[in-house]
Every structure is written in structure tokens, then in C-alpha cells.
């Protein structure tokens, strides 16, 4: 078995559509989707942002 890790840059408002399009184009089986989350400070307190997603794909 071989694995490949893809990096997908996303923004909050288009994340779902971009992820759906990307996953539908893959040939192998999706094992995991891992978000890269970084903390940020907002006016009302702490928050978090997703910069990119790592998608793990398995090939037979």
C-alpha cells in the first residue's frame, strides 16, 4: 500500500466546495482530512482559523 498526502489551501467561505471538488477528483481512497488550525485574537476574544487541509490518500 502507498499513501500520498495532499495540501489544499482553503478559506472559510469556500472550504466545503473546494474540499468536495478535490475529493471527487482523487483516484485512491481518502483515509483522513486534517485541518491546520492556528489561534487568532478577535475583538471578542480568542478564535481559530483553518489555513489549509491535509488529505491522506491510500493507493492499492
DSSP file (Angstrom, degrees, kcal/mol; ACC not computed):
  #  RESIDUE AA STRUCTURE BP1 BP2  ACC     N-H-->O    O-->H-N    N-H-->O    O-->H-N    TCO  KAPPA ALPHA  PHI   PSI    X-CA   Y-CA   Z-CA
    1    1 A X              0   0    0      0, 0.0     2,-0.4     0, 0.0    59,-0.2   0.000 360.0 360.0 360.0 141.6    0.0    0.0    0.0
    2    2 A X  E     -A   59   0A   0     57,-1.7    57,-3.4     2,-0.0     2,-0.4  -0.932 360.0-157.0-122.4 148.3    1.1    3.5   -0.8
    3    3 A X  E     -A   58   0A   0     -2,-0.4     2,-0.4    55,-0.2    55,-0.2  -0.924   4.3-167.3-123.7 148.6    0.0    6.8    0.7
    4    4 A X  E     -A   57   0A   0     53,-2.5    53,-3.1    -2,-0.4     2,-0.5  -0.999  10.8-148.3-134.9 137.8    0.1   10.3   -0.6
    5    5 A X  E     -A   56   0A   0     -2,-0.4     2,-0.3    51,-0.2    51,-0.2  -0.927  14.3-164.8-109.3 124.8   -0.6   13.5    1.4
    6    6 A X  E     -A   55   0A   0     49,-2.9    49,-2.5    -2,-0.5     2,-0.5  -0.818  10.4-144.1-106.9 146.7   -2.2   16.4   -0.4
    7    7 A X  E     -A   54   0A   0     -2,-0.3     2,-0.5    47,-0.2    47,-0.2  -0.956  14.7-170.3-111.9 126.9   -2.3   20.0    0.8
    8    8 A X  E     -A   53   0A   0     45,-2.8    45,-2.4    -2,-0.5     2,-0.3  -0.952  14.7-143.9-122.1 111.9   -5.4   22.0    0.0
    9    9 A X  E     +A   52   0A   0     -2,-0.5     2,-0.3    43,-0.2    43,-0.2  -0.573  31.1 177.7 -72.8 132.2   -5.4   25.8    0.7
   10   10 A X        -     0   0    0     41,-1.5     2,-0.3    -2,-0.3     5,-0.1  -0.928  26.1-149.1-136.9 158.6   -8.9   26.9    1.8
   11   11 A X    >>  -     0   0    0     -2,-0.3     4,-0.8     1,-0.1     3,-0.7  -0.888  35.3-110.0-120.5 157.5  -10.8   29.9    3.0
   12   12 A X  T 34 S+     0   0    0     -2,-0.3     3,-0.5     1,-0.2     4,-0.3   0.866 114.3  47.0 -56.9 -41.6  -13.6   29.8    5.5
   13   13 A X  T 34 S+     0   0    0      1,-0.2    -1,-0.2     2,-0.1     4,-0.2   0.707 122.2  32.7 -79.7 -19.1  -16.4   30.7    2.9
   14   14 A X  T <> S+     0   0    0     -3,-0.7     4,-2.2     1,-0.1     5,-0.2   0.251  85.1 106.7-118.4  12.3  -15.3   28.3    0.2
   15   15 A X  H  X S+     0   0    0     -4,-0.8     4,-2.4    -3,-0.5     5,-0.2   0.908  78.9  48.1 -62.1 -46.3  -13.9   25.4    2.2
   16   16 A X  H  > S+     0   0    0     -4,-0.3     4,-2.3     1,-0.2    -1,-0.2   0.923 113.9  45.4 -64.6 -45.5  -16.8   22.9    1.7
   17   17 A X  H  > S+     0   0    0      2,-0.2     4,-2.3     1,-0.2    -1,-0.2   0.918 114.4  48.3 -65.7 -43.6  -17.0   23.4   -2.1
   18   18 A X  H  X S+     0   0    0     -4,-2.2     4,-2.3     1,-0.2    -1,-0.2   0.907 113.1  47.8 -64.4 -41.6  -13.2   23.2   -2.6
   19   19 A X  H  X S+     0   0    0     -4,-2.4     4,-2.7    -5,-0.2     5,-0.2   0.914 111.7  50.1 -65.7 -42.6  -12.9   20.0   -0.5
   20   20 A X  H  X S+     0   0    0     -4,-2.3     4,-1.9    -5,-0.2    -2,-0.2   0.924 112.7  46.3 -62.1 -44.9  -15.8   18.3   -2.3
   21   21 A X  H  X S+     0   0    0     -4,-2.3     4,-0.9     2,-0.2    -1,-0.2   0.910 114.0  48.7 -63.2 -42.8  -14.3   19.1   -5.7
   22   22 A X  H >X S+     0   0    0     -4,-2.3     3,-0.8     1,-0.2     4,-0.6   0.928 111.3  48.1 -65.0 -46.4  -10.8   17.9   -4.6
   23   23 A X  H >< S+     0   0    0     -4,-2.7     3,-0.9     1,-0.2    -1,-0.2   0.872 107.5  56.1 -64.4 -37.3  -12.0   14.6   -3.1
   24   24 A X  H 3< S+     0   0    0     -4,-1.9    -1,-0.2     1,-0.2    -2,-0.2   0.741 105.1  53.8 -67.2 -21.8  -14.1   13.8   -6.2
   25   25 A X  H << S+     0   0    0     -4,-0.9    -1,-0.2    -3,-0.8    -2,-0.2   0.608  86.9 104.3 -86.1 -13.5  -11.0   14.1   -8.4
   26   26 A X    <<  -     0   0    0     -3,-0.9     4,-0.1    -4,-0.6    -3,-0.0  -0.365  56.1-157.2 -73.2 149.0   -8.9   11.6   -6.3
   27   27 A X  S    S+     0   0    0      2,-0.1    -1,-0.1    -2,-0.1    -4,-0.0   0.790  71.9  55.4 -91.5 -33.8   -8.3    8.1   -7.6
   28   28 A X  S    S-     0   0    0      1,-0.1     2,-0.4    31,-0.1    31,-0.2  -0.031  97.5 -75.7 -90.2-166.8   -7.5    6.4   -4.3
   29   29 A X  E     -B   58   0A   0     29,-2.4    29,-3.1     1,-0.0     2,-0.5  -0.793  40.8-125.0 -95.9 132.4   -9.3    6.0   -1.0
   30   30 A X  E     +B   57   0A   0     -2,-0.4    27,-0.2    27,-0.2     3,-0.1  -0.666  29.9 175.9 -78.8 121.9   -9.4    9.0    1.4
   31   31 A X  E     -     0   0A   0     25,-3.1     2,-0.3    -2,-0.5    -1,-0.2   0.844  61.0  -8.2 -92.3 -42.1   -8.1    8.0    4.8
   32   32 A X  E     -B   56   0A   0     24,-1.1    24,-2.7     2,-0.0     2,-0.5  -0.997  45.2-149.0-158.1 151.2   -8.2   11.2    6.6
   33   33 A X  E     -B   55   0A   0     -2,-0.3     2,-0.5    22,-0.2    22,-0.2  -0.983  23.5-171.6-124.1 117.2   -8.7   15.0    6.3
   34   34 A X  E     -B   54   0A   0     20,-3.3    20,-3.1    -2,-0.5     2,-0.3  -0.935  11.1-146.5-114.7 120.5   -6.6   17.0    8.8
   35   35 A X  E     -B   53   0A   0     -2,-0.5     2,-0.8    18,-0.2    18,-0.2  -0.624  10.2-136.9 -83.5 143.5   -7.1   20.8    9.3
   36   36 A X  E     -B   52   0A   0     16,-2.7    15,-2.1    -2,-0.3    16,-0.6  -0.894  30.5-169.7 -95.6 108.7   -4.2   23.0   10.1
   37   37 A X  E     -B   50   0A   0     -2,-0.8     2,-0.4    13,-0.2    13,-0.2  -0.859  10.1-173.3-107.8 130.7   -5.7   25.3   12.8
   38   38 A X  E     -B   49   0A   0     11,-2.6    11,-2.4    -2,-0.5     2,-0.1  -0.978  25.9-119.0-122.5 137.8   -4.0   28.4   14.1
   39   39 A X  E     -B   48   0A   0     -2,-0.4     2,-0.3     9,-0.2     9,-0.3  -0.438  33.2-177.2 -71.8 145.4   -5.2   30.5   17.0
   40   40 A X  E     -B   47   0A   0      7,-2.2     7,-2.6    -2,-0.1     2,-0.5  -0.954  24.6-122.7-137.5 157.5   -6.1   34.2   16.4
   41   41 A X  E     -B   46   0A   0     -2,-0.3     5,-0.2     5,-0.2     2,-0.2  -0.901  29.9-177.1-103.8 129.2   -7.3   37.0   18.5
   42   42 A X  E >   -B   45   0A   0      3,-2.9     3,-1.1    -2,-0.5     5,-0.0  -0.617  43.7 -95.9-113.3 175.8  -10.5   38.7   17.6
   43   43 A X  T 3  S+     0   0    0      1,-0.3     3,-0.1    -2,-0.2    -1,-0.0   0.840 125.0  43.5 -62.7 -33.9  -12.3   41.7   19.2
   44   44 A X  T 3  S-     0   0    0      1,-0.3     2,-0.3     2,-0.0    -1,-0.3   0.356 127.2 -79.3 -95.6   5.7  -14.5   39.5   21.4
   45   45 A X  E <  S- B   0  42A   0     -3,-1.1    -3,-2.9     2,-0.0    -1,-0.3  -0.886  76.7 -11.0 132.4-163.8  -11.7   37.1   22.4
   46   46 A X  E     + B   0  41A   0     -2,-0.3     2,-0.3    -5,-0.2    -5,-0.2  -0.343  57.4 159.7 -75.4 152.8   -9.8   34.1   21.1
   47   47 A X  E     - B   0  40A   0     -7,-2.6    -7,-2.2    -2,-0.1     2,-0.3  -0.827  27.5-123.2-151.9-172.7  -10.7   32.2   18.0
   48   48 A X  E     - B   0  39A   0     -9,-0.3     2,-0.4    -2,-0.3    -9,-0.2  -0.990  11.9-156.8-144.7 151.2   -9.1   29.9   15.4
   49   49 A X  E     - B   0  38A   0    -11,-2.4   -11,-2.6    -2,-0.3     2,-0.6  -0.964  15.8-134.5-128.2 146.3   -8.7   29.8   11.6
   50   50 A X  E     + B   0  37A   0     -2,-0.4   -13,-0.2   -13,-0.2     3,-0.1  -0.900  21.9 177.5 -99.1 119.7   -8.1   27.0    9.2
   51   51 A X  E     -     0   0A   0    -15,-2.1   -41,-1.5    -2,-0.6     2,-0.3   0.872  63.7 -14.6 -87.8 -43.2   -5.3   27.8    6.8
   52   52 A X  E     -AB   9  36A   0    -16,-0.6   -16,-2.7   -43,-0.2     2,-0.4  -0.968  58.7-125.2-154.8 166.8   -5.1   24.6    4.9
   53   53 A X  E     -AB   8  35A   0    -45,-2.4   -45,-2.8    -2,-0.3     2,-0.5  -0.937  12.6-146.6-118.0 141.5   -6.3   20.9    4.9
   54   54 A X  E     -AB   7  34A   0    -20,-3.1   -20,-3.3    -2,-0.4     2,-0.5  -0.946  15.5-163.6-105.3 126.2   -4.1   17.8    4.6
   55   55 A X  E     -AB   6  33A   0    -49,-2.5   -49,-2.9    -2,-0.5     2,-0.5  -0.951   6.1-151.6-113.4 122.9   -5.8   15.0    2.8
   56   56 A X  E     -AB   5  32A   0    -24,-2.7   -25,-3.1    -2,-0.5   -24,-1.1  -0.837  14.5-168.9 -97.5 124.0   -4.3   11.5    3.2
   57   57 A X  E     -AB   4  30A   0    -53,-3.1   -53,-2.5    -2,-0.5     2,-0.4  -0.929   7.8-150.9-117.1 136.0   -5.0    9.2    0.2
   58   58 A X  E     -AB   3  29A   0    -29,-3.1   -29,-2.4    -2,-0.4     2,-0.4  -0.897   7.7-163.8-109.5 133.9   -4.3    5.4    0.0
   59   59 A X  E      A    2   0A   0    -57,-3.4   -57,-1.7    -2,-0.4   -31,-0.1  -0.884 360.0 360.0-111.3 146.2   -3.5    3.6   -3.1
   60   60 A X              0   0    0     -2,-0.4    -1,-0.1   -59,-0.2   -57,-0.1   0.417 360.0 360.0 -93.3 360.0   -3.7   -0.2   -3.5
